[in-house]
């Protein structure tokens, strides 16, 4: 009888430890995928910043039909398009277009919202909302502003 009680108690403790381990693994995976999504979003923000700093002006246009996502077009001092960042409805990624050629997506994380505005008074591009979704479904939201050092916005 005592052996049965010991085996039952050991089984209960083992089940508790296995449950704790599985829960901690699940939490670690969620946090890890969220960190990867944030890293990709930060990489996108940094890539946009590197291109806007040399632009003279910017134009923002909504992506039809919902106007929740935008296209950011950058121009040099001669009003020639230098770079474009466009949210694509086909793959939900932000693509970089340079010289009229799509250079592909910047990052691999799903972009749910790419909301950009141009300040009417200052030479600034505001990334009001960059919301990305990790592979586990966690959402990461980033906002930033970028200075246009070679002119004023259109």
DSSP file (Angstrom, degrees, kcal/mol; ACC not computed):
  #  RESIDUE AA STRUCTURE BP1 BP2  ACC     N-H-->O    O-->H-N    N-H-->O    O-->H-N    TCO  KAPPA ALPHA  PHI   PSI    X-CA   Y-CA   Z-CA
    1    1 A X     >        0   0    0      0, 0.0     4,-2.0     0, 0.0     5,-0.2   0.000 360.0 360.0 360.0 -41.3    0.0    0.0    0.0
    2    2 A X  H  >  +     0   0    0      1,-0.2     4,-2.3     2,-0.2     5,-0.2   0.875 360.0  53.0 -64.8 -36.6    2.8    2.4    0.9
    3    3 A X  H  > S+     0   0    0      2,-0.2     4,-2.6     1,-0.2    -1,-0.2   0.897 107.4  51.8 -65.7 -39.5    4.5    1.7   -2.5
    4    4 A X  H  > S+     0   0    0      2,-0.2     4,-2.5     1,-0.2    -2,-0.2   0.914 110.0  48.8 -63.0 -42.9    1.3    2.5   -4.3
    5    5 A X  H  X S+     0   0    0     -4,-2.0     4,-2.6     2,-0.2    -2,-0.2   0.915 112.2  48.4 -63.6 -43.6    1.0    5.9   -2.5
    6    6 A X  H  X S+     0   0    0     -4,-2.3     4,-2.6     2,-0.2    -2,-0.2   0.911 112.3  48.7 -63.4 -43.0    4.6    6.7   -3.3
    7    7 A X  H  X S+     0   0    0     -4,-2.6     4,-2.3     2,-0.2    -2,-0.2   0.910 112.6  48.2 -64.6 -42.7    4.1    5.9   -7.0
    8    8 A X  H  X S+     0   0    0     -4,-2.5     4,-2.3     2,-0.2    -2,-0.2   0.934 113.6  46.6 -64.2 -46.2    0.9    7.9   -7.2
    9    9 A X  H  X S+     0   0    0     -4,-2.6     4,-2.4     1,-0.2    -2,-0.2   0.904 112.6  49.9 -63.3 -41.0    2.6   10.9   -5.5
   10   10 A X  H  X S+     0   0    0     -4,-2.6     4,-2.5     1,-0.2    -1,-0.2   0.884 110.2  51.5 -64.1 -38.0    5.6   10.6   -7.7
   11   11 A X  H  X S+     0   0    0     -4,-2.3     4,-2.6     2,-0.2    -2,-0.2   0.901 109.8  48.8 -64.1 -41.9    3.3   10.5  -10.8
   12   12 A X  H  X S+     0   0    0     -4,-2.3     4,-2.2     2,-0.2    -2,-0.2   0.924 113.0  47.1 -64.3 -44.9    1.5   13.6   -9.7
   13   13 A X  H  X S+     0   0    0     -4,-2.4     4,-2.4     2,-0.2    -2,-0.2   0.913 112.6  50.2 -62.9 -42.5    4.8   15.5   -9.1
   14   14 A X  H  X S+     0   0    0     -4,-2.5     4,-2.6     1,-0.2    -2,-0.2   0.920 110.0  49.5 -63.0 -44.4    6.1   14.3  -12.5
   15   15 A X  H  X S+     0   0    0     -4,-2.6     4,-2.5     1,-0.2    -1,-0.2   0.900 110.9  50.9 -61.0 -41.0    2.9   15.4  -14.3
   16   16 A X  H  X S+     0   0    0     -4,-2.2     4,-2.4     2,-0.2    -2,-0.2   0.913 111.5  47.3 -62.1 -43.5    3.2   18.8  -12.6
   17   17 A X  H  X S+     0   0    0     -4,-2.4     4,-2.5     2,-0.2    -2,-0.2   0.899 112.0  49.7 -66.4 -40.2    6.9   19.2  -13.6
   18   18 A X  H  X S+     0   0    0     -4,-2.6     4,-2.6     2,-0.2    -2,-0.2   0.917 111.7  49.1 -64.5 -42.8    6.1   18.2  -17.2
   19   19 A X  H  X S+     0   0    0     -4,-2.5     4,-2.3     2,-0.2    -2,-0.2   0.914 111.8  48.7 -61.4 -44.2    3.2   20.7  -17.4
   20   20 A X  H  X S+     0   0    0     -4,-2.4     4,-2.4     2,-0.2    -2,-0.2   0.915 112.3  49.0 -61.7 -43.7    5.5   23.4  -16.0
   21   21 A X  H  X S+     0   0    0     -4,-2.5     4,-2.2     2,-0.2    -2,-0.2   0.923 111.9  47.6 -62.9 -45.8    8.2   22.6  -18.5
   22   22 A X  H  X S+     0   0    0     -4,-2.6     4,-2.1     1,-0.2    -1,-0.2   0.891 112.6  49.5 -64.9 -39.5    5.8   22.6  -21.5
   23   23 A X  H  X S+     0   0    0     -4,-2.3     4,-2.3     2,-0.2    -1,-0.2   0.911 111.3  48.5 -65.7 -42.4    4.2   25.9  -20.4
   24   24 A X  H  X S+     0   0    0     -4,-2.4     4,-2.2     2,-0.2    -2,-0.2   0.874 110.6  51.7 -67.3 -35.7    7.6   27.5  -20.0
   25   25 A X  H  X S+     0   0    0     -4,-2.2     4,-2.4     2,-0.2    -1,-0.2   0.912 109.8  49.9 -63.5 -42.7    8.7   26.2  -23.5
   26   26 A X  H  X S+     0   0    0     -4,-2.1     4,-2.3     2,-0.2    -2,-0.2   0.919 111.8  47.4 -62.7 -44.5    5.5   27.7  -25.0
   27   27 A X  H  X S+     0   0    0     -4,-2.3     4,-2.4     1,-0.2    -1,-0.2   0.894 111.3  51.6 -64.2 -40.0    6.2   31.1  -23.4
   28   28 A X  H  X S+     0   0    0     -4,-2.2     4,-2.4     2,-0.2    -2,-0.2   0.904 109.9  49.1 -64.0 -41.8    9.8   31.0  -24.5
   29   29 A X  H  X S+     0   0    0     -4,-2.4     4,-2.6     2,-0.2     5,-0.2   0.911 111.4  49.2 -64.6 -42.7    8.8   30.3  -28.1
   30   30 A X  H  X S+     0   0    0     -4,-2.3     4,-2.1     1,-0.2    -2,-0.2   0.933 113.8  45.8 -62.0 -45.4    6.2   33.1  -28.1
   31   31 A X  H  X S+     0   0    0     -4,-2.4     4,-2.2     1,-0.2    -2,-0.2   0.878 112.4  51.8 -65.3 -37.4    8.7   35.5  -26.7
   32   32 A X  H  X S+     0   0    0     -4,-2.4     4,-2.0     2,-0.2    -2,-0.2   0.924 111.0  45.6 -66.7 -44.4   11.3   34.4  -29.2
   33   33 A X  H  X S+     0   0    0     -4,-2.6     4,-2.1     1,-0.2   102,-0.2   0.859 112.3  52.4 -68.4 -33.3    9.1   34.8  -32.2
   34   34 A X  H  X S+     0   0    0     -4,-2.1     4,-2.3    -5,-0.2    -1,-0.2   0.902 108.8  50.1 -67.0 -39.7    8.0   38.2  -30.9
   35   35 A X  H  X S+     0   0    0     -4,-2.2     4,-2.2     2,-0.2    -2,-0.2   0.886 110.0  50.6 -65.0 -38.4   11.6   39.3  -30.6
   36   36 A X  H  X S+     0   0    0     -4,-2.0     4,-2.3     2,-0.2    -2,-0.2   0.903 110.2  49.6 -65.3 -40.7   12.3   38.1  -34.1
   37   37 A X  H  X S+     0   0    0     -4,-2.1     4,-2.4     1,-0.2    -2,-0.2   0.904 111.1  49.3 -64.1 -40.9    9.4   40.1  -35.4
   38   38 A X  H  X S+     0   0    0     -4,-2.3     4,-2.6     2,-0.2    -2,-0.2   0.882 109.3  52.5 -66.2 -37.2   10.6   43.2  -33.5
   39   39 A X  H  X S+     0   0    0     -4,-2.2     4,-2.2     2,-0.2    -2,-0.2   0.922 110.7  46.9 -63.7 -43.6   14.0   42.7  -35.0
   40   40 A X  H  X S+     0   0    0     -4,-2.3     4,-2.1     2,-0.2    -2,-0.2   0.908 112.7  49.7 -63.8 -41.9   12.6   42.6  -38.5
   41   41 A X  H  X S+     0   0    0     -4,-2.4     4,-2.4     2,-0.2    -2,-0.2   0.912 111.1  49.0 -63.8 -42.5   10.5   45.7  -37.9
   42   42 A X  H  X S+     0   0    0     -4,-2.6     4,-2.5     1,-0.2    -1,-0.2   0.883 109.4  53.1 -64.0 -38.2   13.4   47.6  -36.5
   43   43 A X  H  X S+     0   0    0     -4,-2.2     4,-2.1     2,-0.2    -2,-0.2   0.891 109.0  49.2 -62.7 -39.9   15.5   46.5  -39.5
   44   44 A X  H  X S+     0   0    0     -4,-2.1     4,-2.4     2,-0.2    -2,-0.2   0.927 111.2  49.2 -64.1 -45.3   12.7   47.9  -41.8
   45   45 A X  H  X S+     0   0    0     -4,-2.4     4,-2.5     1,-0.2    -2,-0.2   0.917 112.2  48.3 -60.3 -44.1   12.6   51.2  -39.9
   46   46 A X  H  X S+     0   0    0     -4,-2.5     4,-2.1     2,-0.2    -1,-0.2   0.881 110.3  51.6 -65.2 -38.5   16.4   51.5  -40.1
   47   47 A X  H  X S+     0   0    0     -4,-2.1     4,-1.1     2,-0.2    -2,-0.2   0.913 111.2  47.1 -65.1 -42.9   16.4   50.8  -43.8
   48   48 A X  H >X S+     0   0    0     -4,-2.4     4,-2.5     1,-0.2     3,-0.6   0.921 110.8  53.0 -63.4 -43.5   13.8   53.4  -44.4
   49   49 A X  H 3X S+     0   0    0     -4,-2.5     4,-1.8     1,-0.2    -2,-0.2   0.891 104.5  55.1 -58.5 -40.7   15.7   55.9  -42.3
   50   50 A X  H 3< S+     0   0    0     -4,-2.1     4,-0.3     1,-0.2    -1,-0.2   0.809 113.9  41.1 -65.4 -28.2   18.9   55.3  -44.3
   51   51 A X  H X< S+     0   0    0     -4,-1.1     3,-0.7    -3,-0.6    -2,-0.2   0.823 112.2  52.7 -87.8 -34.2   17.0   56.2  -47.5
   52   52 A X  H >< S+     0   0    0     -4,-2.5     3,-1.4     1,-0.2    97,-0.4   0.803  95.4  69.2 -73.1 -27.3   15.0   59.2  -46.2
   53   53 A X  T 3< S+     0   0    0     -4,-1.8    96,-0.7     1,-0.3    -1,-0.2   0.788 104.6  42.0 -63.8 -25.4   18.1   61.0  -44.8
   54   54 A X  T <  S+     0   0    0     -3,-0.7    -1,-0.3    -4,-0.3     2,-0.2   0.382  96.0 103.3-100.1   3.7   19.3   61.6  -48.4
   55   55 A X    <   -     0   0    0     -3,-1.4    95,-1.9    92,-0.2    21,-0.2  -0.523  55.3-157.9 -86.7 153.8   15.9   62.6  -49.8
   56   56 A X  S    S+     0   0    0     19,-3.1     2,-0.3     1,-0.3    20,-0.2   0.737  75.6   1.9 -97.3 -30.5   14.8   66.1  -50.6
   57   57 A X  E     -A   75   0A   0     18,-1.6    18,-2.7    94,-0.1     2,-0.3  -0.962  61.3-150.5-152.4 167.1   11.1   65.5  -50.5
   58   58 A X  E     -A   74   0A   0     -2,-0.3    96,-1.0    16,-0.2     2,-0.4  -0.984   1.1-161.5-143.6 151.5    8.5   62.7  -49.9
   59   59 A X  E     -A   73   0A   0     14,-2.4    14,-2.9    -2,-0.3     2,-0.5  -0.999   8.3-157.3-134.4 136.3    5.0   61.9  -51.1
   60   60 A X  E     +A   72   0A   0     -2,-0.4     2,-0.4    12,-0.2    12,-0.2  -0.958  12.7 177.8-117.5 129.3    2.7   59.5  -49.4
   61   61 A X  E     -A   71   0A   0     10,-2.2    10,-3.1    -2,-0.5     2,-0.1  -0.984  29.0-114.8-129.7 142.9   -0.2   57.7  -51.2
   62   62 A X  E     -A   70   0A   0     -2,-0.4     2,-0.6     8,-0.2     8,-0.3  -0.411  23.3-122.7 -74.9 151.2   -2.7   55.2  -49.8
   63   63 A X     >  -     0   0    0      6,-3.1     4,-1.6    -2,-0.1     6,-0.4  -0.844  51.0 -91.7 -90.0 118.6   -2.8   51.6  -51.1
   64   64 A X  T  4 S+     0   0    0     -2,-0.6    -1,-0.0     1,-0.2     6,-0.0  -0.334  91.9  20.8 -65.6 154.4   -6.3   50.9  -52.4
   65   65 A X  T  4 S+     0   0    0      3,-0.0    -1,-0.2    -3,-0.0    -3,-0.0  -0.997 127.5  26.2 -99.2 -11.1   -8.8   49.9  -51.3
   66   66 A X  T  4 S-     0   0    0     -3,-0.3    -2,-0.2     1,-0.0    -4,-0.0   0.705  75.0-145.1 -91.6 -19.8   -8.6   50.3  -47.6
   67   67 A X     <  +     0   0    0     -4,-1.6    -3,-0.1     2,-0.1     3,-0.0   0.700  69.5 113.5  60.3  21.4   -6.2   53.2  -47.1
   68   68 A X  S    S+     0   0    0     -5,-0.3    46,-0.4    47,-0.0     2,-0.3   0.641  74.3  47.3 -89.8 -18.2   -4.8   51.6  -44.0
   69   69 A X  S    S-     0   0    0     -6,-0.4    -6,-3.1    44,-0.2     2,-0.3  -0.900  75.9-157.9-124.6 153.6   -1.4   51.0  -45.7
   70   70 A X  E     -A   62   0A   0     44,-2.1    17,-1.1    -2,-0.3     2,-0.5  -0.795  18.9-128.0-131.5 166.5    0.6   53.5  -47.7
   71   71 A X  E     -AB  61  86A   0    -10,-3.1   -10,-2.2    -2,-0.3     2,-0.6  -0.977  22.0-155.5-112.1 127.5    3.3   53.9  -50.3
   72   72 A X  E     -AB  60  85A   0     13,-2.9    13,-3.0    -2,-0.5     2,-0.5  -0.927  10.9-170.6-105.1 119.1    6.2   56.2  -49.4
   73   73 A X  E     -AB  59  84A   0    -14,-2.9   -14,-2.4    -2,-0.6     2,-0.4  -0.944   5.1-157.7-113.6 129.1    7.9   57.8  -52.4
   74   74 A X  E     -AB  58  83A   0      9,-3.3     8,-2.8    -2,-0.5     9,-1.0  -0.834   7.3-166.0-108.6 143.4   11.2   59.7  -51.9
   75   75 A X  E     -AB  57  81A   0    -18,-2.7   -19,-3.1    -2,-0.4   -18,-1.6  -0.907  14.6-130.2-127.1 152.5   12.6   62.3  -54.3
   76   76 A X    >   -     0   0    0      4,-2.2     3,-1.8    -2,-0.3   -21,-0.1  -0.259  48.2 -82.8 -87.5-175.3   15.9   64.0  -54.8
   77   77 A X  T 3  S+     0   0    0      1,-0.3   -22,-0.0     2,-0.1    -1,-0.0   0.721 130.4  55.3 -64.7 -21.9   16.4   67.8  -55.1
   78   78 A X  T 3  S-     0   0    0      2,-0.1    -1,-0.3     0, 0.0     3,-0.1   0.231 119.7-108.2 -93.4  13.0   15.6   67.6  -58.9
   79   79 A X  S <  S+     0   0    0     -3,-1.8     2,-0.4     1,-0.2    -2,-0.1   0.770  71.5 144.4  63.7  29.6   12.2   65.9  -58.2
   80   80 A X        -     0   0    0      1,-0.0    -4,-2.2     0, 0.0     2,-0.3  -0.831  57.3-111.8 -94.7 134.8   13.5   62.5  -59.5
   81   81 A X  E     +B   75   0A   0     -2,-0.4    -6,-0.3    -6,-0.2    18,-0.2  -0.485  40.8 169.8 -66.4 128.3   12.1   59.5  -57.6
   82   82 A X  E     +     0   0A   0     -8,-2.8    17,-0.6     1,-0.4     2,-0.3   0.788  60.7   3.3-105.9 -42.7   15.0   57.8  -55.8
   83   83 A X  E     -BC  74  98A   0     -9,-1.0    -9,-3.3    15,-0.2    -1,-0.4  -0.982  54.2-165.0-146.0 153.2   13.2   55.2  -53.5
   84   84 A X  E     -BC  73  97A   0     13,-2.0    13,-3.2    -2,-0.3     2,-0.5  -0.996   5.8-161.8-141.1 137.6    9.8   53.9  -52.9
   85   85 A X  E     +BC  72  96A   0    -13,-3.0   -13,-2.9    -2,-0.4     2,-0.5  -0.966  21.6 179.1-119.0 113.2    8.5   51.8  -50.0
   86   86 A X  E     -BC  71  95A   0      9,-2.3     9,-3.1    -2,-0.5     2,-0.4  -0.955  27.5-135.0-125.1 127.7    5.3   50.1  -50.9
   87   87 A X  E     - C   0  94A   0    -17,-1.1     2,-0.5    -2,-0.5     7,-0.2  -0.646  27.2-144.4 -74.3 132.0    3.1   47.8  -48.8
   88   88 A X  E  >> - C   0  93A   0      5,-2.6     4,-1.8    -2,-0.4     5,-0.5  -0.879  13.4-158.4-106.0 126.5    2.0   44.9  -51.0
   89   89 A X  T  45S+     0   0    0     -2,-0.5    -1,-0.1     1,-0.2    -2,-0.0   0.727  89.8  64.7 -71.8 -21.4   -1.4   43.3  -50.6
   90   90 A X  T  45S+     0   0    0      1,-0.2    -1,-0.2     3,-0.1    -2,-0.0   0.879 125.0   7.9 -72.2 -37.1   -0.2   40.1  -52.3
   91   91 A X  T  45S-     0   0    0     -3,-0.2    -2,-0.2     2,-0.2    -1,-0.2   0.411  93.0-123.3-124.8   0.5    2.3   39.1  -49.6
   92   92 A X  T  <5S+     0   0    0     -4,-1.8    19,-3.4     1,-0.2     2,-0.3   0.841  71.8 122.0  57.7  36.9    1.7   41.7  -46.8
   93   93 A X  E   < -C   88   0A   0     -5,-0.5    -5,-2.6    17,-0.2     2,-0.6  -0.864  68.4-113.3-122.0 159.7    5.3   42.8  -46.9
   94   94 A X  E     -C   87   0A   0     12,-0.3    12,-3.1    -2,-0.3     2,-0.3  -0.851  35.2-155.8 -94.3 122.9    6.9   46.2  -47.5
   95   95 A X  E     -CD  86 105A   0     -9,-3.1    -9,-2.3    -2,-0.6     2,-0.5  -0.734   8.8-136.4-100.9 147.2    8.8   46.3  -50.8
   96   96 A X  E     -C   85   0A   0      8,-2.5     7,-3.2    -2,-0.3     2,-0.5  -0.907  18.0-168.5-102.9 123.5   11.7   48.6  -51.7
   97   97 A X  E     +CD  84 102A   0    -13,-3.2   -13,-2.0    -2,-0.5     2,-0.4  -0.961   8.4 176.2-114.2 124.6   11.6   50.0  -55.2
   98   98 A X  E >  S-CD  83 101A   0      3,-2.4     3,-1.5    -2,-0.5   -15,-0.2  -0.993  70.0  -3.9-131.9 126.8   14.7   51.8  -56.4
   99   99 A X  T 3  S-     0   0    0    -17,-0.6    -1,-0.1    -2,-0.4     3,-0.1   0.808 129.3 -59.2  64.0  29.4   15.1   53.2  -59.9
  100  100 A X  T 3  S+     0   0    0      1,-0.2     2,-0.5   -18,-0.1    -1,-0.3   0.468 115.0 114.9  79.0   1.6   11.7   51.8  -60.9
  101  101 A X  E <   -D   98   0A   0     -3,-1.5    -3,-2.4     3,-0.0     2,-0.7  -0.913  69.4-126.6-110.6 127.3   12.8   48.2  -60.0
  102  102 A X  E     -D   97   0A   0     -2,-0.5    -5,-0.3    -5,-0.2     3,-0.1  -0.600  19.9-169.4 -70.8 113.9   11.3   46.2  -57.2
  103  103 A X  E     -     0   0A   0     -7,-3.2    -1,-0.2    -2,-0.7    -6,-0.2   0.426  46.1-107.7 -84.7   0.2   14.2   45.1  -55.1
  104  104 A X  E     -     0   0A   0     -8,-0.5    -8,-2.5     2,-0.1    -1,-0.3  -0.378  54.2 -29.4 101.9 178.8   12.0   42.8  -53.1
  105  105 A X  E     -D   95   0A   0    -10,-0.2     2,-1.0    -2,-0.1   -10,-0.3  -0.404  49.8-132.3 -72.5 144.2   10.6   42.8  -49.6
  106  106 A X  S    S-     0   0    0    -12,-3.1   -12,-0.3    -2,-0.1     3,-0.1  -0.848  80.0 -14.5 -95.5  99.5   12.5   44.5  -46.8
  107  107 A X  S    S-     0   0    0     -2,-1.0    -2,-0.0     1,-0.1   -66,-0.0  -0.253  71.5-107.4  93.5 173.9   12.3   41.7  -44.1
  108  108 A X  S    S+     0   0    0     -2,-0.1     2,-0.2     2,-0.1    -1,-0.1   0.375  75.8 110.8-122.0  -0.1   10.2   38.6  -43.9
  109  109 A X  S    S-     0   0    0     -3,-0.1     2,-0.2   -72,-0.1    25,-0.1  -0.572  76.3-105.0 -83.8 142.5    7.7   39.5  -41.1
  110  110 A X  E     -E  133   0B   0     23,-0.8    23,-2.3    -2,-0.2     2,-0.7  -0.476  30.8-147.3 -67.1 127.4    4.1   40.1  -42.0
  111  111 A X  E     +E  132   0B   0    -19,-3.4    21,-0.3    -2,-0.2     3,-0.1  -0.882  20.0 177.5-100.9 115.0    3.2   43.8  -42.0
  112  112 A X  E    S+     0   0B   0     19,-2.7     2,-0.4    -2,-0.7    20,-0.2   0.794  72.6  18.0 -85.2 -31.2   -0.4   44.4  -40.9
  113  113 A X  E     +E  131   0B   0     18,-1.7    18,-2.3   -21,-0.1     2,-0.4  -0.973  51.1 177.0-148.1 129.6   -0.2   48.2  -41.1
  114  114 A X  E     +E  130   0B   0    -46,-0.4   -44,-2.1    -2,-0.4     2,-0.6  -0.818  19.2 172.9-129.6  88.1    2.2   50.6  -42.8
  115  115 A X  E     +E  129   0B   0     14,-2.8    14,-1.7    -2,-0.4    13,-1.1  -0.886   4.2 171.9-108.9 113.6    0.8   54.0  -42.0
  116  116 A X  E     -E  127   0B   0     -2,-0.6     2,-0.3    11,-0.2    11,-0.2  -0.933   8.4-178.6-125.0 142.5    3.0   56.9  -43.1
  117  117 A X  E     -E  126   0B   0      9,-2.6     9,-3.1    -2,-0.4     2,-0.5  -0.938  21.6-132.9-133.5 160.2    2.5   60.7  -43.2
  118  118 A X  E     -E  125   0B   0     -2,-0.3     2,-0.3     7,-0.2     7,-0.2  -0.960  27.6-120.2-112.9 130.5    4.5   63.7  -44.3
  119  119 A X        -     0   0    0      5,-2.4     5,-0.3    -2,-0.5    34,-0.2  -0.512  15.6-148.5 -68.2 129.0    4.7   66.7  -42.0
  120  120 A X  S    S+     0   0    0     -2,-0.3    -1,-0.1     1,-0.2     3,-0.1   0.716  92.7  32.3 -73.9 -18.7    3.3   69.7  -43.9
  121  121 A X  S    S+     0   0    0      1,-0.1     2,-0.3     3,-0.0    -1,-0.2   0.760 116.9  46.5-107.5 -32.7    5.6   72.2  -42.1
  122  122 A X  S    S-     0   0    0      2,-0.1     2,-2.5    30,-0.1    31,-0.2  -0.780  87.7-107.2-113.0 154.7    8.8   70.3  -41.4
  123  123 A X  S    S+     0   0    0     -2,-0.3    25,-3.1    29,-0.1     2,-0.4  -0.422  77.4 126.9 -77.8  69.6   11.0   68.1  -43.6
  124  124 A X  E     - F   0 147B   0     -2,-2.5    -5,-2.4    -5,-0.3     2,-0.5  -0.968  50.7-155.0-130.9 141.9    9.8   65.0  -41.8
  125  125 A X  E     -EF 118 146B   0     21,-2.8    21,-2.9    -2,-0.4     2,-0.6  -0.978  20.7-152.9-109.6 126.3    8.3   61.7  -42.7
  126  126 A X  E     -EF 117 145B   0     -9,-3.1    -9,-2.6    -2,-0.5     2,-1.3  -0.891  11.7-157.5-105.5 120.4    6.3   60.2  -39.9
  127  127 A X  E     +EF 116 144B   0     17,-2.8    17,-2.0    -2,-0.6   -11,-0.2  -0.776  20.7 177.7 -89.3  90.7    5.9   56.4  -39.6
  128  128 A X  E     +     0   0B   0     -2,-1.3     2,-0.4   -13,-1.1    -1,-0.2   0.888  64.2   9.4 -67.6 -40.1    2.8   56.7  -37.5
  129  129 A X  E     +E  115   0B   0    -14,-1.7   -14,-2.8    -3,-0.2     2,-0.5  -0.943  51.8 171.7-146.9 122.0    2.2   52.9  -37.3
  130  130 A X  E     +EF 114 142B   0     12,-2.1    12,-2.4    -2,-0.4     2,-0.6  -0.937  19.7 179.4-121.0 105.2    4.2   49.9  -38.3
  131  131 A X  E     +EF 113 141B   0    -18,-2.3   -19,-2.7    -2,-0.5   -18,-1.7  -0.934   1.1 179.7-113.4 120.5    2.4   46.9  -37.0
  132  132 A X  E     -EF 111 140B   0      8,-2.8     8,-2.6    -2,-0.6     2,-0.5  -0.802  18.7-139.1-116.9 159.1    3.9   43.5  -37.7
  133  133 A X  E     -EF 110 139B   0    -23,-2.3   -23,-0.8    -2,-0.3     6,-0.2  -0.975  14.9-138.4-122.2 127.8    2.7   40.0  -36.7
  134  134 A X    >   -     0   0    0      4,-3.3     3,-1.7    -2,-0.5  -100,-0.1  -0.222  33.8-100.1 -74.1 170.4    5.1   37.3  -35.6
  135  135 A X  T 3  S+     0   0    0      1,-0.3    -1,-0.1  -102,-0.2  -105,-0.1   0.748 125.5  53.2 -65.0 -23.0    4.7   33.7  -36.7
  136  136 A X  T 3  S-     0   0    0   -106,-0.2    -1,-0.3  -107,-0.1  -106,-0.1   0.436 124.1-103.4 -91.2   0.9    3.0   32.9  -33.4
  137  137 A X  S <  S+     0   0    0     -3,-1.7     2,-0.1     1,-0.3    -2,-0.1   0.369  73.2 142.1  96.9  -5.1    0.5   35.7  -33.9
  138  138 A X        -     0   0    0   -108,-0.1    -4,-3.3    -5,-0.1     2,-0.4  -0.468  43.8-136.1 -69.6 141.6    2.0   38.2  -31.5
  139  139 A X  E     -F  133   0B   0     -6,-0.2     2,-0.4    -2,-0.1    -6,-0.2  -0.822  15.9-166.9-104.6 140.5    1.8   41.8  -32.7
  140  140 A X  E     -F  132   0B   0     -8,-2.6    -8,-2.8    -2,-0.4     2,-0.4  -0.991   5.7-162.4-124.4 131.8    4.6   44.4  -32.5
  141  141 A X  E     +F  131   0B   0     -2,-0.4     2,-0.3   -10,-0.2   -10,-0.2  -0.956  10.5 176.6-120.2 132.7    3.9   48.1  -33.1
  142  142 A X  E     -F  130   0B   0    -12,-2.4   -12,-2.1    -2,-0.4     2,-0.3  -0.973   6.8-173.1-132.7 146.0    6.6   50.6  -33.9
  143  143 A X  E     +     0   0B   0     -2,-0.3     2,-0.3   -14,-0.2   -15,-0.2  -0.975  14.9 155.0-134.9 151.1    6.5   54.3  -34.7
  144  144 A X  E     -F  127   0B   0    -17,-2.0   -17,-2.8    -2,-0.3     2,-0.3  -0.966  30.0-130.3-161.6 171.6    9.3   56.7  -35.8
  145  145 A X  E     -F  126   0B   0     -2,-0.3     2,-0.4   -19,-0.2   -19,-0.2  -0.982  14.9-156.8-133.5 148.3   10.1   59.9  -37.7
  146  146 A X  E     -F  125   0B   0    -21,-2.9   -21,-2.8    -2,-0.3     2,-0.3  -0.988  13.1-134.5-129.6 132.1   12.7   60.5  -40.4
  147  147 A X  E     -F  124   0B   0     -2,-0.4     2,-0.8   -23,-0.2   -23,-0.2  -0.651   7.4-142.7 -86.3 139.5   14.3   63.8  -41.3
  148  148 A X    >   -     0   0    0    -25,-3.1     3,-0.7    -2,-0.3   -95,-0.2  -0.881  20.4-177.2 -97.7 103.0   14.6   64.8  -45.0
  149  149 A X  T 3  S+     0   0    0     -2,-0.8   -93,-0.2   -96,-0.7    -1,-0.1   0.652  70.6  57.5 -81.7 -14.7   18.0   66.5  -44.9
  150  150 A X  T 3  S-     0   0    0    -95,-1.9     2,-0.3   -97,-0.1    -1,-0.2  -0.012 118.3 -34.5-108.7  31.1   18.1   67.6  -48.6
  151  151 A X  S <  S-     0   0    0     -3,-0.7     2,-0.3   -96,-0.2    -3,-0.1  -0.988  74.6 -61.8 156.1-161.4   14.9   69.7  -48.8
  152  152 A X        -     0   0    0     -2,-0.3   -29,-0.1   -30,-0.0   -30,-0.1  -0.876  53.2 -96.5-120.5 153.9   11.4   70.1  -47.6
  153  153 A X              0   0    0     -2,-0.3   -94,-0.1   -34,-0.2   -96,-0.1  -0.295 360.0 360.0 -69.1 155.2    8.4   67.7  -48.1
  154  154 A X              0   0    0    -96,-1.0    -1,-0.1   -31,-0.0   -95,-0.1   0.434 360.0 360.0 -80.2 360.0    5.9   68.2  -50.9
